[in-house]
Amino acid sequence: MRISTFAAIFFSLLIFFVSGASAQSADLIFQHGLDNFQENKFKEAISDFQKYSALVPDDPVSYYNIGLCYKRLEMPEQSLEFFRKAVAVRPDHAKAHYEIAGYFYQKKQYELAANAYRDTVRYSPNDYEAWTFLGNSLDYSGDADNAVKAYLKAIEIEPKQEFPWCELAVAYSRHQDITNAYGAFKKAAELAPDSLTAQRGLGDMSYRLKRFDESIEAYKKAVSLSPGDKTLNKYLGDAYWQTRRLTLAINAYKAALIIDPTYARAIYQLGTTYILINDLPSARAQYSKLSTIDPELAAQLNSYFAKAGGK
């Protein structure tokens, strides 16, 4: 009886120490995986997290981390597999749902992305980025009304973030709601003056609403943020042209043509501007240049030139 009691105690202690040692070993392996991840050693980190998951199979974090490693290695199919394993173990793992949604979003499978973003916000209702991407996914899927609701929810959560305001504005503009698009871009530009998306969008919507002075200021800011963008320089020239600040328009068109000397629309606009200031030799030069690049547009410039009395 004494031997049996002693044996039971001994084996109980043995199990206790073995399980304790295993837990300690698992913790060390997990930490090693984190260290490798931080050092961008993603293959080594995968090996560590796989060893950990063999010891602790019910912990979704290891599967999620393996998914992140594969994502960093630009192996999306493998990353998706492990993000799905994470939610299989823990269905309310919001970060894993977010990554699954991102996979489908990048693949432009927007209905599947929307479903996964819905799961994300179900378990993490204050994730404004997930709400914003849900809005994008719904809009690309043709559900404009619910897209706007998702954007507005993101804004309700983080009203001072430029991102959801910009995406809301883009959605409005895509559906030709120019007034609301203008208002949303204006708010985004106020929140993030150095946002190229916001300034460019504000310039575009202001122009379409014939708010040309406001359009000029937005395009000037956008050009300062992206000076090598030929279209922004051309659009700035167009806004100057509308307000008959023709010297400034000429300078903007020339800036666009420095970036791309074959930019037909800028050549055309520069030619018409020279006609307006009665610099006919310069207008003829633009016509000659345009005739070899875009004959149809050159014919339009020639017609404009003829109406102005040129030969």
C-alpha positions in Angstrom: 0.0 0.0 0.0 2.8 2.3 0.9 4.6 1.5 -2.4 1.5 2.2 -4.4 1.0 5.5 -2.6 4.6 6.5 -3.1 4.4 5.5 -6.8 1.3 7.6 -7.3 2.9 10.6 -5.8 6.1 10.1 -7.7 4.3 9.8 -11.1 2.1 12.8 -10.2 5.2 14.9 -9.5 6.8 13.6 -12.7 3.8 14.6 -14.8 3.8 18.0 -13.1 7.5 18.7 -13.8 7.2 17.3 -17.4 4.2 19.5 -18.2 5.8 22.5 -16.5 9.0 21.9 -18.5 7.0 21.6 -21.7 5.1 24.8 -21.1 8.4 26.6 -20.4 9.9 25.1 -23.5 6.9 26.3 -25.6 7.2 29.8 -24.2 10.9 29.9 -25.1 10.1 28.6 -28.6 7.3 31.2 -29.1 9.6 34.0 -27.9 12.3 32.9 -30.3 9.8 33.0 -33.1 8.9 36.6 -32.2 12.6 37.5 -32.1 13.1 36.1 -35.5 10.1 37.9 -36.8 11.4 41.2 -35.5 14.7 40.5 -37.3 12.9 39.8 -40.5 13.9 36.1 -40.4 10.5 34.9 -41.5 11.4 31.4 -42.5 13.1 30.8 -39.2 10.1 32.4 -37.4 7.7 30.0 -39.2 9.7 27.0 -38.0 9.6 28.3 -34.4 5.8 29.0 -34.5 5.2 25.6 -36.1 7.1 23.9 -33.3 5.1 25.9 -30.8 1.8 25.0 -32.4 2.7 21.3 -32.2 3.1 21.8 -28.4 0.1 24.1 -28.0 -2.3 23.3 -30.9 -5.2 25.3 -29.5 -3.5 28.6 -29.5 -4.6 30.6 -32.6 -1.8 33.2 -32.2 0.8 30.8 -33.6 -1.2 30.2 -36.7 -1.8 34.0 -37.1 1.9 34.7 -36.7 2.7 32.0 -39.3 0.2 33.7 -41.7 2.0 37.1 -41.1 5.3 35.5 -41.9 4.1 34.1 -45.2 2.5 37.5 -46.0 5.9 39.2 -45.5 7.5 36.5 -47.7 4.9 37.4 -50.4 3.3 34.0 -50.3 -0.4 34.9 -50.1 -1.9 31.5 -50.6 0.1 30.1 -47.6 -0.7 33.1 -45.5 -4.5 32.6 -46.2 -4.2 29.0 -45.1 -2.9 29.9 -41.7 -5.2 32.9 -41.1 -8.0 30.5 -41.7 -6.5 28.0 -39.2 -6.5 30.9 -36.7 -10.2 31.6 -37.0 -11.0 27.9 -37.1 -9.4 27.7 -33.6 -10.8 31.0 -32.5 -13.7 32.3 -34.6 -13.7 35.8 -32.9 -10.0 36.4 -34.0 -10.7 39.8 -35.6 -7.1 40.4 -36.8 -7.1 37.1 -38.7 -10.5 38.0 -40.3 -9.0 41.3 -41.3 -6.0 39.6 -43.0 -8.4 37.1 -44.8 -10.4 40.1 -46.0 -7.2 41.8 -47.2 -6.3 38.7 -49.2 -9.6 38.8 -51.1 -9.4 42.6 -51.4 -6.0 42.4 -53.1 -7.4 39.7 -55.4 -10.3 42.1 -56.3 -12.8 39.5 -55.0 -14.8 42.2 -53.3 -17.8 40.2 -52.2 -15.6 37.7 -50.3 -13.6 40.6 -49.0 -16.8 42.3 -47.7 -17.9 39.1 -45.9 -14.5 38.9 -44.1 -14.5 42.6 -43.2 -18.0 42.1 -41.8 -16.6 39.4 -39.6 -13.8 41.8 -38.6 -16.1 44.5 -37.5 -18.4 42.0 -35.8 -15.6 41.1 -33.4 -13.8 44.4 -33.5 -16.5 47.0 -33.9 -14.2 50.0 -33.4 -11.8 49.2 -36.2 -12.3 52.2 -38.4 -9.9 50.9 -41.1 -11.9 47.7 -41.4 -15.1 49.7 -41.7 -13.5 51.8 -44.4 -12.3 48.8 -46.4 -15.7 47.3 -45.9 -17.1 50.4 -47.6 -14.7 50.0 -50.5 -15.5 46.4 -50.9 -19.2 47.0 -50.9 -18.9 49.9 -53.3 -16.8 47.8 -55.8 -19.5 45.1 -55.4 -22.2 47.6 -56.5 -23.7 48.2 -53.1 -23.2 52.0 -52.9 -25.8 52.7 -50.2 -24.3 50.3 -47.7 -20.8 51.4 -48.7 -21.7 54.9 -47.6 -23.0 53.6 -44.3 -19.8 51.8 -43.7 -17.7 54.9 -44.4 -19.9 57.0 -42.1 -19.5 54.4 -39.4 -15.7 54.6 -39.8 -15.9 58.4 -39.6 -18.1 58.2 -36.5 -15.4 56.1 -34.8 -12.4 58.2 -36.0 -13.8 61.6 -37.2 -10.3 63.1 -37.4 -8.8 60.4 -39.7 -8.3 61.5 -43.3 -8.6 58.0 -44.7 -12.3 57.3 -44.4 -13.2 60.8 -45.5 -11.1 60.3 -48.7 -12.6 57.0 -49.5 -16.1 58.3 -48.9 -15.3 61.2 -51.3 -14.0 58.8 -54.0 -17.1 56.8 -53.7 -19.3 59.9 -54.1 -17.3 61.1 -57.1 -17.5 57.6 -58.7 -21.3 57.9 -58.5 -21.3 61.5 -59.8 -22.4 63.0 -56.5 -20.0 65.9 -56.9 -21.3 68.1 -54.2 -20.9 65.5 -51.5 -17.6 64.4 -52.9 -16.3 68.0 -52.7 -17.4 68.3 -49.1 -15.7 65.0 -48.1 -12.5 65.8 -49.9 -12.5 69.3 -48.3 -12.8 67.7 -44.9 -10.0 65.3 -45.7 -7.7 68.1 -46.8 -8.4 70.0 -43.7 -7.5 67.0 -41.6 -4.4 66.1 -43.6 -3.1 69.1 -45.6 -0.2 66.9 -46.9 -2.5 64.2 -48.3 -2.0 64.0 -52.1 -5.3 62.1 -52.5 -7.2 64.8 -50.6 -5.7 67.7 -52.4 -6.0 66.2 -55.8 -9.6 65.2 -55.1 -10.4 68.7 -53.8 -8.9 70.2 -56.9 -10.9 68.0 -59.2 -14.3 68.5 -57.4 -13.7 72.2 -57.0 -13.0 72.4 -60.7 -16.2 70.5 -61.6 -18.2 72.8 -59.4 -16.6 75.8 -61.1 -14.9 76.9 -57.8 -11.8 77.6 -59.8 -9.9 79.7 -57.2 -10.3 76.9 -54.7 -9.3 74.4 -57.4 -6.1 76.3 -58.0 -5.1 76.3 -54.4 -5.7 72.6 -54.1 -3.8 71.8 -57.3 -0.9 74.0 -56.3 -0.7 72.0 -53.0 -1.0 68.7 -54.9 1.8 69.7 -57.4 4.1 70.6 -54.4 3.4 67.1 -53.0 4.0 65.4 -56.4 5.9 67.7 -58.7 6.6 65.0 -61.2 2.9 64.4 -62.0 2.3 65.7 -65.5 -1.5 65.6 -65.1 -1.5 67.7 -62.0 0.5 70.4 -63.7 -1.8 70.3 -66.6 -4.9 70.5 -64.4 -3.4 73.4 -62.6 -3.0 75.1 -66.0 -6.6 74.4 -66.8 -7.8 76.0 -63.6 -5.6 79.1 -64.3 -7.0 79.1 -67.9 -10.6 79.2 -66.6 -9.8 82.3 -64.6 -7.9 83.8 -67.5 -4.6 83.9 -65.6 -3.0 82.9 -68.9 0.6 83.5 -68.1 0.3 81.2 -65.1 -1.5 78.7 -67.3 1.3 78.7 -69.8 3.8 78.1 -67.0 1.8 75.1 -65.7 1.4 73.6 -69.2 5.2 74.0 -69.8 5.9 72.3 -66.5 3.7 69.4 -67.6 5.6 69.2 -71.0 9.0 69.2 -69.3 7.8 66.0 -67.6 6.4 64.6 -70.8 7.2 66.5 -74.0 4.6 64.3 -75.9 1.7 65.1 -73.6 -0.8 65.9 -76.3 -3.5 67.5 -74.1 -1.0 69.9 -72.6 0.3 70.8 -76.0 -3.2 71.5 -77.2 -4.0 73.6 -74.2 -0.8 75.5 -74.5 -1.6 76.2 -78.1 -5.0 77.6 -77.4 -3.6 79.7 -74.6 -1.0 81.3 -77.0 -3.9 82.0 -79.4 -5.8 83.8 -76.6 -2.8 86.1 -75.9 -2.3 86.6 -79.6 1.1 84.9 -79.7 0.4 83.2 -83.0 3.9 82.1 -83.9 4.1 80.1 -80.6 0.6 78.7 -81.3 1.8 77.5 -84.7 4.7 75.8 -83.1 2.4 73.9 -80.8 0.3 72.9 -83.8 3.3 71.6 -85.7 4.4 69.6 -82.7 0.9 68.2 -82.0 0.4 67.2 -85.7 3.0 64.4 -85.4 1.8 63.2 -82.0 -2.0 63.4 -82.2 -3.3 64.4 -85.7 -7.0 64.5 -84.6 -6.2 66.8 -81.7 -4.0 68.9 -83.9 -6.9 69.4 -86.3 -9.0 70.7 -83.4 -6.3 73.2 -82.5 -6.0 74.2 -86.2 -9.8 74.9 -86.2 -9.5 76.9 -83.0 -6.6 78.8 -84.7 -8.6 79.5 -87.8 -11.5 80.9 -85.8 -9.1 83.2 -84.1 -7.9 84.6 -87.5 -4.7 82.6 -87.8 -3.4 81.0 -90.9 
